[in-house]
Amino acid sequence: MPSMRTDLTLDHVALVVADLDRASKIYTRMGFNLSPRSSHKGSLQPDGPVEPWGTGNHCAMFTTGYLEILGITDKNRHSEHVQVLLDEYEGLHLIALGCTDAG
């Protein structure tokens, strides 16, 4: 079997926080240049309507990769998956890797 080499890179890490506004202020004070808040939305089922998910983020973009600060923005929307993470702990919940060849 031929050897396959794939270089892995760090695409982004995501911190899940209980208070997105507070976290964005803290990270800005620490010197991070954060993107404006982005609200997540999409279809919850194939061919379904696009709707708000009740979550949002701020990102700090780097030369390669980025830091995502993610939180609930509307508990009455579809944010249960994020609440489950917060019920465990607040902090790092995702490390996303990139690769040069997925084939």
trRosetta pair geometry for C-beta under 8 A, 3 or more apart (Angstrom, degrees):
i j d omega theta_ij theta_ji phi_ij phi_ji
4 101 7.6 -130 -178 97 103 130
6 99 4.8 7 170 -167 117 119
6 100 5.9 -174 -155 49 67 82
6 101 5.1 -126 -110 57 95 87
6 102 7.7 87 -135 -80 141 35
7 99 6.8 150 77 -151 47 62
7 100 4.7 41 47 -6 92 123
8 97 5.1 -18 -166 -175 107 125
8 98 7.1 139 -162 75 55 46
8 99 5.5 -30 -101 -94 61 81
9 64 6.4 -88 -179 169 129 128
9 65 7.2 -154 149 -56 100 109
9 97 6.8 141 72 -165 42 70
9 98 4.4 -23 65 64 98 99
9 99 7.2 178 18 -80 77 30
9 100 7.9 88 -12 -46 107 79
10 13 7.3 -16 -178 -39 114 91
10 64 7.4 98 68 126 78 102
10 65 5.0 3 108 -88 84 155
10 95 7.3 -59 -139 -170 94 93
10 96 7.8 98 -169 80 56 57
10 97 6.4 -53 -107 -111 40 63
10 98 7.4 8 92 17 8 89
11 65 5.6 161 176 -113 19 88
11 66 7.9 -23 152 30 58 74
11 96 4.3 -60 67 110 116 98
11 97 6.0 128 -1 -164 97 9
11 98 4.1 113 -67 -36 102 99
12 59 7.9 -39 -141 -140 139 112
12 65 5.3 169 -78 -165 57 84
12 66 4.7 -14 -109 64 113 72
12 67 6.8 -180 -158 -84 88 20
12 68 5.6 59 160 -15 130 104
12 94 7.8 16 106 113 84 106
12 96 5.1 12 54 49 73 114
13 65 7.9 39 -4 172 74 123
13 67 6.0 -15 64 -120 88 67
13 68 7.1 -163 94 30 41 79
13 92 6.2 -29 176 -136 115 103
13 94 6.5 158 -159 91 48 67
13 95 5.3 -10 -108 -105 85 66
13 96 7.3 -165 -79 19 36 74
14 57 7.8 -63 -137 -122 103 136
14 67 8.0 147 -95 -171 35 51
14 68 4.2 -23 -108 75 80 112
14 69 7.7 172 -157 -82 62 19
14 70 5.3 11 -173 -3 110 125
14 92 7.5 120 82 -146 47 55
14 93 5.9 -49 94 64 95 83
14 94 3.8 17 39 52 109 115
14 96 7.6 55 -15 -14 100 106
15 23 7.4 -172 109 -167 123 143
15 67 7.2 11 -2 -179 106 95
15 68 7.1 179 25 91 64 58
15 69 5.2 -15 65 -113 104 65
15 70 6.8 165 80 24 48 75
15 90 8.0 41 175 167 89 70
15 91 5.9 -55 -145 -165 89 34
15 92 5.7 -42 -99 -81 71 50
15 93 7.3 114 -134 11 25 82
16 70 5.3 -35 -104 77 63 98
16 71 6.8 132 -165 -86 58 56
16 82 6.2 -173 -147 -158 124 89
16 85 4.8 22 90 119 173 133
16 86 6.0 -127 138 -69 117 78
16 90 6.5 -127 98 -142 74 55
16 91 7.0 -5 51 53 71 24
16 93 4.7 16 -5 1 116 136
16 94 8.0 90 -36 -3 98 97
17 20 6.0 132 82 -85 112 51
17 22 7.6 -150 158 72 130 92
17 23 4.1 20 161 -53 173 152
17 69 6.0 3 0 -174 128 91
17 70 7.1 147 19 72 77 43
17 71 4.7 -48 72 -77 81 113
17 90 5.7 59 -124 -163 47 109
18 71 6.9 35 126 -135 4 114
18 72 8.0 -14 -149 28 41 101
18 86 5.8 116 -87 -148 79 129
18 90 5.4 -59 -23 -98 95 134
19 22 3.8 33 111 22 121 118
19 23 6.2 152 88 -18 66 87
19 71 6.8 -20 120 -149 5 156
20 23 5.7 -56 -142 39 30 111
20 24 6.3 31 159 -22 65 105
20 37 7.1 83 145 -119 131 119
20 56 6.3 66 -156 77 170 98
20 57 7.6 -124 -138 -110 126 30
20 58 7.1 142 -175 -8 98 102
20 69 6.9 136 -140 132 78 100
20 70 7.6 -52 -103 165 110 20
20 71 3.3 -156 -63 51 99 140
20 72 7.5 -162 -27 51 114 39
20 73 6.6 -29 21 -78 151 81
21 24 6.0 -56 -149 33 28 109
21 25 6.7 27 154 -17 62 105
22 25 5.9 -58 -155 35 32 111
22 26 6.4 30 151 -19 66 107
23 26 5.6 -54 -147 36 34 112
23 27 6.2 25 159 -12 68 108
23 58 7.7 179 103 36 99 124
23 69 5.2 -174 130 -179 128 133
23 71 6.7 159 25 -42 138 137
24 27 6.0 -56 -142 42 30 105
24 28 6.1 34 156 -21 64 109
24 34 5.6 -149 -149 94 92 170
24 37 7.4 -66 -73 -72 158 94
24 58 4.8 100 -105 -6 110 162
24 69 6.5 166 -78 94 70 147
25 28 5.7 -56 -146 37 28 112
25 29 6.4 29 155 -19 63 106
26 29 5.8 -57 -152 36 29 110
26 30 6.5 25 151 -17 64 107
27 30 5.5 -52 -147 37 36 113
27 32 4.4 -30 161 43 93 135
27 34 6.1 86 101 -56 119 127
27 58 7.4 167 65 98 141 132
27 60 6.9 -126 161 -48 130 130
27 67 8.0 -165 -153 113 144 135
27 69 6.3 -137 -14 -53 157 153
28 31 7.9 122 178 -11 30 8
28 32 6.2 -85 -88 67 35 79
28 33 7.9 67 -123 -104 74 29
28 34 5.9 -78 -74 8 89 115
32 60 4.3 -63 -168 -100 114 141
32 67 7.1 -73 -139 64 141 137
33 60 6.4 115 63 -134 54 85
33 61 7.9 -53 87 40 97 77
34 58 4.2 15 -178 166 124 121
34 59 6.8 137 -153 67 70 28
34 60 5.6 -53 -93 -72 63 78
34 69 7.3 -35 -128 26 129 127
35 38 6.7 3 118 -26 124 108
35 58 5.7 177 61 -160 72 63
35 59 4.6 15 15 51 123 81
35 60 7.6 -150 -8 -70 79 32
35 61 7.0 70 -48 -23 108 103
36 58 7.5 -112 140 -118 12 86
37 56 5.2 30 -178 157 100 135
37 57 7.2 155 -149 78 62 27
37 58 5.8 -49 -92 -71 58 85
37 73 7.8 117 178 -96 132 138
38 56 5.9 171 84 -160 44 85
38 57 5.5 -18 57 60 94 78
38 58 7.5 148 12 -87 81 37
38 59 7.5 2 10 -7 126 104
39 52 6.1 -31 159 -133 124 102
39 53 7.8 167 168 40 78 80
39 55 7.6 138 -156 88 59 41
39 56 4.6 -42 -101 -96 53 107
39 73 6.3 -87 -118 52 94 162
40 52 7.4 100 86 -160 56 60
40 53 4.4 -37 103 41 103 127
40 54 7.9 -38 65 50 98 35
40 55 4.7 -1 31 77 127 90
40 56 6.1 -156 -4 -88 78 44
40 57 7.3 61 -45 -5 100 96
41 50 5.6 67 145 171 106 93
41 51 6.1 -144 -156 106 96 22
41 52 4.9 -50 -97 -98 102 42
41 53 5.9 -164 -96 -11 39 83
42 50 5.9 -50 -139 -135 22 81
42 51 7.7 -40 67 48 27 53
42 53 6.7 11 29 -49 83 116
43 46 7.2 74 130 -114 135 14
43 47 7.2 148 -168 61 152 10
43 48 4.2 141 -164 68 99 87
43 49 6.6 159 -112 81 84 20
43 50 5.6 -58 -58 -85 72 55
43 51 7.6 85 -104 15 38 78
44 48 5.5 -58 52 91 67 158
44 51 6.9 -28 -19 46 104 113
44 78 6.3 -156 -95 -102 128 167
45 48 4.1 89 58 -31 79 132
48 51 7.9 -56 136 2 106 107
51 77 7.8 -169 139 -152 102 112
51 78 7.7 91 101 1 110 125
52 74 6.7 41 132 40 129 143
52 77 5.4 -70 110 -133 94 154
52 78 7.9 163 112 26 56 92
53 77 5.9 125 153 136 22 124
53 78 4.8 -70 -149 71 64 100
53 79 6.5 112 146 -76 75 68
54 72 6.1 -3 144 -156 91 80
54 73 6.0 -166 -176 62 46 73
54 74 3.9 -108 -129 71 84 85
54 75 6.6 132 -176 -73 132 12
54 76 6.9 -171 -108 64 134 46
54 77 2.7 177 -52 67 113 113
54 78 5.6 162 17 46 113 45
54 79 3.7 -101 104 -40 118 108
55 70 6.4 15 176 -176 114 96
55 71 6.9 179 -151 97 76 29
55 72 5.7 -52 -101 -107 72 46
55 73 6.1 137 -131 10 15 91
55 77 7.9 -135 -17 88 61 122
55 79 5.2 143 -55 -116 89 98
55 82 5.3 137 -99 -27 130 153
56 70 7.4 178 94 -146 33 60
56 71 6.6 -21 63 65 72 72
56 73 4.4 46 2 -37 113 136
57 68 5.2 -18 -166 -169 141 94
57 69 6.0 146 -158 75 78 50
57 70 4.5 -28 -94 -96 102 68
57 71 7.4 138 -93 17 53 64
58 68 7.8 152 78 -156 41 50
58 69 4.9 -9 58 57 88 108
59 66 5.0 17 -177 164 111 133
59 67 6.7 155 -157 79 60 52
59 68 5.3 -22 -102 -101 87 65
59 69 7.4 -170 -81 19 36 73
60 66 6.2 166 81 -162 49 80
60 67 4.3 4 50 52 103 105
60 69 7.8 57 -11 -14 93 103
61 66 4.8 -31 -108 -104 51 114
62 65 5.3 -3 58 75 115 73
62 66 5.9 -179 14 -89 80 50
62 67 7.5 73 -23 -12 109 83
65 98 8.0 -149 -84 0 90 123
68 94 7.6 -17 61 70 122 123
70 82 6.8 -131 138 -128 110 127
71 82 7.3 129 -158 168 26 142
72 75 5.8 49 159 -77 134 70
72 79 4.5 91 -127 176 102 150
72 82 5.4 171 -67 98 89 133
72 83 6.5 41 -67 -66 143 82
72 86 7.5 -64 -15 -19 118 150
73 77 7.9 0 76 32 79 132
73 79 7.7 -178 37 -85 57 144
74 77 4.3 58 97 -1 111 112
74 79 6.7 162 77 -25 58 133
75 79 6.0 -92 -118 56 41 133
75 83 7.5 76 -131 -74 90 130
78 81 7.9 18 152 6 79 98
79 82 5.0 -47 -176 41 82 112
79 83 5.9 89 124 -28 86 98
80 83 5.4 -56 -146 37 37 114
80 84 6.5 46 155 -27 68 98
81 84 5.9 -44 -153 24 31 115
81 85 7.3 31 148 -14 58 101
82 85 5.6 -51 -159 34 41 112
82 86 6.4 37 147 -16 70 106
83 86 5.5 -55 -145 41 37 111
83 87 6.2 47 152 -29 67 101
84 87 5.7 -48 -150 26 30 116
84 88 7.3 28 150 -16 58 101
85 88 5.9 -58 -163 31 36 110
85 89 7.9 -60 165 57 65 53
85 93 5.1 16 -159 -119 134 156
86 89 7.7 -106 -152 85 32 16
86 90 6.1 25 -136 -83 76 76
92 95 7.4 25 178 -53 112 89
99 102 5.7 120 76 -72 121 72
